[in-house]
Amino acid sequence: MDKQKKAYLYAILAVSFWSTVATAFKIALRSINFLQLLFYSSLTAVIVLFIIIILQGKLKLFKNLTGRDYRRYLLAGFLNPFFYYVVLFKAYSLLPAQIAQPLNYTWPIMLVLLSIIFLKQKISLKSITAIFISFFGVVVISLQGELNIFHITNVFGVFLALGSSIIWALFWIINVKDKNDEAIKLFVSFAFGFVFIFIANILFTKIIIPDFSGMTASVYVGIFEMGITFFLWMKAMQISQTNDKICNLVYLSPFVSLIFIHFILGETIYYTTFIGLIFIVAGILMQKLVEKK
């Protein structure tokens, strides 16, 4: 199998796993709260990432990290996994999965907006149009099956789902110029983030042993949302001839996710969810075309 075919295989596996995690979030949240879910999933991710580092023989790379690197990863760990997943999991506890999941997929648009502020990048009229198309999709999804702007039943949940995409985009901006090994910096960030998560559980809830479904779903999230899936996507990016050959595959994830949400969680998919998702993805793809030109 040539490199490009392997890249497609890794990318398709990653997208397949990401398509299932929204369902896993909701299953876990049936028996534990969002902080407890984050505790077990992030602990699992730290273990998985450390195992990956060992298997790749990268332990020696830790000695190359400087004090400045550790300070950067402390901030990165606060943003992701701590702050990002606190906000995201809380959104999932308030909203149907079919609403929270596509709203979180607005992060590429948020990345463009934050790049204007923090990286001083200029924005074209076409980019502005792409942003408005995606945000129109956000509004449509938020209506939850009713063509009435005043029908948004949980404004705070919608705000959190959108806020999670801002945090995710900010996390990537912080790491944009970091040349250290991806697995190393992700592990250190998650290790710092787990400290914040542990403290939050001690202060605001209690650490319990979930029932079987809650624990299984939490571990699943740690492996297939935070751990091995990121590694698979990273491998795909490394060996692909060009990143645009695989990057667009990620936008299949929210559509495939709706299938799992419907058949496993039993949610009736609103027509506004599907229409809004099309607008969000259309805006993102339009933005990518602008960047490519």
C-alpha distance (Angstrom), angle and dihedral (degrees) to the residues before:
residue distance angle dihedral
M1 . . .
D2 3.82 . .
K3 3.80 123.2 .
Q4 3.79 96.7 -101.0
K5 3.80 92.5 52.4
K6 3.81 89.3 49.6
A7 3.81 89.0 50.2
Y8 3.81 90.1 53.6
L9 3.82 90.5 47.6
Y10 3.82 93.0 51.4
A11 3.81 91.5 45.0
I12 3.81 93.9 48.7
L13 3.82 90.7 49.3
A14 3.81 90.5 50.3
V15 3.80 93.0 48.4
S16 3.82 90.3 46.8
F17 3.80 91.4 53.9
W18 3.80 93.2 45.2
S19 3.80 88.8 52.1
T20 3.81 90.7 62.7
V21 3.80 102.0 46.2
A22 3.82 97.8 80.1
T23 3.80 87.2 61.4
A24 3.82 90.7 47.3
F25 3.82 90.5 51.4
K26 3.80 91.7 56.8
I27 3.82 93.9 44.3
A28 3.81 91.6 52.7
L29 3.81 92.4 45.7
R30 3.79 90.4 58.7
S31 3.81 90.7 73.4
I32 3.83 106.1 21.1
N33 3.79 135.5 33.9
F34 3.80 124.9 -107.0
L35 3.84 94.7 -97.5
Q36 3.80 92.4 51.3
L37 3.80 90.2 48.2
L38 3.79 89.4 51.6
F39 3.82 91.6 49.1
Y40 3.81 95.1 56.9
S41 3.82 97.3 36.1
S42 3.82 94.4 49.1
L43 3.82 91.7 45.3
T44 3.80 88.1 53.1
A45 3.82 90.8 48.5
V46 3.82 92.5 51.5
I47 3.81 90.3 52.2
V48 3.82 93.0 46.3
L49 3.81 93.1 48.3
F50 3.82 91.8 48.8
I51 3.81 90.5 50.7
I52 3.83 89.4 51.1
I53 3.82 90.2 51.6
I54 3.82 91.0 50.7
L55 3.81 93.2 47.5
Q56 3.81 90.3 50.1
G57 3.81 92.1 48.6
K58 3.80 93.0 -122.6
L59 3.82 100.4 133.3
K60 3.80 89.7 106.7
L61 3.81 90.1 62.7
F62 3.81 91.3 72.6
K63 3.82 89.7 75.8
N64 3.81 89.4 62.9
L65 3.81 92.6 63.0
T66 3.80 116.9 104.1
G67 3.78 131.6 -152.1
R68 3.80 87.9 -101.8
D69 3.82 89.7 54.8
Y70 3.80 91.9 52.6
R71 3.82 91.3 49.1
R72 3.81 89.6 51.2
Y73 3.80 91.3 49.3
L74 3.79 90.7 48.0
L75 3.81 88.5 59.3
A76 3.80 91.5 40.9
G77 3.81 90.8 50.8
F78 3.79 90.8 51.3
L79 3.81 89.1 54.1
N80 3.81 95.8 40.7
P81 2.99 128.0 49.2
F82 3.83 95.2 3.7
F83 3.80 109.9 44.1
Y84 3.81 96.9 23.5
Y85 3.79 95.9 52.8
V86 3.82 94.8 39.2
V87 3.79 87.9 58.2
L88 3.83 94.7 40.0
F89 3.82 96.5 46.7
K90 3.80 91.1 46.1
A91 3.81 88.2 52.7
Y92 3.81 89.6 51.9
S93 3.81 90.0 50.6
L94 3.84 89.4 56.2
L95 3.81 102.8 37.0
P96 3.80 137.6 48.2
A97 3.79 110.3 -96.1
Q98 3.81 91.0 -116.4
I99 3.83 89.0 61.4
A100 3.83 101.1 40.6
Q101 3.80 96.2 45.3
P102 3.83 101.1 56.5
L103 3.82 92.2 40.1
N104 3.80 88.1 57.7
Y105 3.83 88.4 54.4
T106 3.81 90.9 70.7
W107 3.82 89.2 86.0
P108 3.86 95.0 106.3
I109 3.81 88.7 59.4
M110 3.81 90.9 46.1
L111 3.81 87.7 50.5
V112 3.80 89.9 57.7
L113 3.82 92.4 49.2
L114 3.81 93.7 47.5
S115 3.81 91.3 46.3
I116 3.80 88.1 60.2
I117 3.80 90.1 54.8
F118 3.81 102.6 38.1
L119 3.81 104.4 23.8
K120 3.84 95.8 35.9
Q121 3.80 91.4 -127.2
K122 3.80 119.2 165.4
I123 3.79 121.5 -123.8
S124 3.79 127.6 -145.3
L125 3.79 129.6 -142.4
K126 3.82 89.0 -108.3
S127 3.82 90.1 54.9
I128 3.80 90.6 50.7
T129 3.81 89.0 50.5
A130 3.83 90.4 50.5
I131 3.81 90.2 51.6
F132 3.80 92.3 51.6
I133 3.81 91.0 49.0
S134 3.82 90.9 54.0
F135 3.80 93.5 45.3
F136 3.79 90.2 50.2
G137 3.81 85.5 57.3
V138 3.82 89.0 51.4
V139 3.80 90.5 55.0
V140 3.81 92.1 48.0
I141 3.82 92.4 50.7
S142 3.80 91.3 47.9
L143 3.81 90.7 58.6
Q144 3.83 89.4 71.7
G145 3.78 96.8 -148.2
E146 3.82 98.9 -36.3
L147 3.81 124.8 102.7
N148 3.78 91.3 -141.0
I149 3.81 122.4 103.9
F150 3.80 89.7 -150.5
H151 3.80 92.2 57.3
I152 3.82 95.1 82.0
T153 3.80 97.8 126.2
N154 3.80 100.3 -168.5
V155 3.78 111.6 30.2
F156 3.82 92.0 169.3
G157 3.81 91.7 54.9
V158 3.81 91.2 49.9
F159 3.81 89.4 48.0
L160 3.82 90.7 52.5
A161 3.82 94.0 47.3
L162 3.80 90.6 51.9
G163 3.80 90.9 42.0
S164 3.80 90.7 56.6
S165 3.81 89.5 59.6
I166 3.82 89.9 53.7
I167 3.81 91.5 51.8
W168 3.82 91.2 48.4
A169 3.81 91.7 50.6
L170 3.81 90.8 48.1
F171 3.82 89.6 51.6
W172 3.82 90.4 56.2
I173 3.80 92.6 47.3
I174 3.81 90.1 55.1
N175 3.82 89.7 52.4
V176 3.80 97.9 40.9
K177 3.82 95.2 100.8
D178 3.80 97.5 34.0
K179 3.82 109.0 115.5
N180 3.81 97.2 -175.0
D181 3.80 121.0 116.6
E182 3.82 111.6 -71.6
A183 3.81 96.1 -133.0
I184 3.82 92.5 48.3
K185 3.80 96.7 49.0
L186 3.81 92.1 43.3
F187 3.81 91.5 51.1
V188 3.81 93.9 48.4
S189 3.81 91.6 46.4
F190 3.80 91.0 50.2
A191 3.80 91.9 46.3
F192 3.82 90.5 54.5
G193 3.79 90.1 42.8
F194 3.80 91.3 53.2
V195 3.82 89.6 57.5
F196 3.82 89.4 57.1
I197 3.81 90.0 45.9
F198 3.82 92.2 50.5
I199 3.82 91.5 50.7
A200 3.82 91.4 48.0
N201 3.81 90.5 52.6
I202 3.80 91.4 50.3
L203 3.82 93.1 48.3
F204 3.79 103.1 38.6
T205 3.80 107.8 24.4
K206 3.80 137.3 -3.7
I207 3.77 133.6 -95.3
I208 3.79 109.1 -112.4
I209 3.78 135.9 169.5
P210 3.82 105.0 -108.2
D211 3.77 123.5 -140.3
F212 3.80 118.1 -95.5
S213 3.81 96.9 -86.6
G214 3.81 92.8 45.0
M215 3.80 93.8 49.0
T216 3.80 94.0 43.0
A217 3.81 92.0 49.9
S218 3.82 91.7 46.7
V219 3.79 93.0 51.2
Y220 3.81 89.6 45.1
V221 3.81 89.9 54.6
G222 3.81 90.6 49.2
I223 3.79 91.9 52.4
F224 3.80 103.3 36.3
E225 3.81 102.6 29.9
M226 3.79 103.1 33.8
G227 3.80 108.8 15.6
I228 3.78 130.0 31.6
T229 3.81 95.2 14.3
F230 3.79 92.4 61.5
F231 3.82 87.9 50.0
L232 3.83 91.3 51.8
W233 3.80 91.3 49.4
M234 3.81 90.8 47.3
K235 3.83 90.5 52.2
A236 3.80 90.6 49.6
M237 3.81 90.6 52.0
Q238 3.81 91.4 48.4
I239 3.82 98.1 53.2
S240 3.81 101.1 32.0
Q241 3.81 115.3 107.6
T242 3.82 89.5 -129.8
N243 3.80 128.1 2.1
D244 3.80 94.0 -129.6
K245 3.82 88.0 66.9
I246 3.80 90.2 69.7
C247 3.82 107.1 17.2
N248 3.80 94.4 80.2
L249 3.82 89.5 57.3
V250 3.81 89.1 73.8
Y251 3.81 89.9 69.7
L252 3.79 89.9 65.6
S253 3.80 87.5 67.9
P254 3.83 100.5 78.4
F255 3.81 91.6 47.7
V256 3.81 93.6 49.2
S257 3.81 88.5 44.1
L258 3.81 90.2 61.6
I259 3.83 88.5 62.8
F260 3.82 92.2 56.4
I261 3.81 91.5 42.7
H262 3.79 91.0 53.6
F263 3.80 100.6 42.7
I264 3.83 100.4 34.9
L265 3.81 103.2 31.1
G266 3.80 93.6 31.8
E267 3.81 94.6 -131.4
T268 3.79 115.8 157.8
I269 3.80 104.5 -127.7
Y270 3.81 111.5 -126.5
Y271 3.79 115.4 -133.9
T272 3.82 86.7 -131.5
T273 3.82 89.4 60.8
F274 3.79 92.1 57.5
I275 3.82 94.7 42.7
G276 3.80 92.8 46.3
L277 3.79 91.5 48.1
I278 3.80 90.3 54.1
F279 3.82 89.8 53.9
I280 3.82 92.5 47.9
V281 3.81 93.4 50.4
A282 3.83 92.0 42.6
G283 3.80 90.2 54.7
I284 3.80 92.4 47.6
L285 3.82 93.0 48.5
M286 3.81 90.2 47.4
Q287 3.80 88.9 52.6
K288 3.82 90.8 50.3
L289 3.82 90.2 52.3
V290 3.81 90.1 51.7
E291 3.83 90.4 50.6
K292 3.82 91.6 48.0
K293 3.81 92.2 52.4
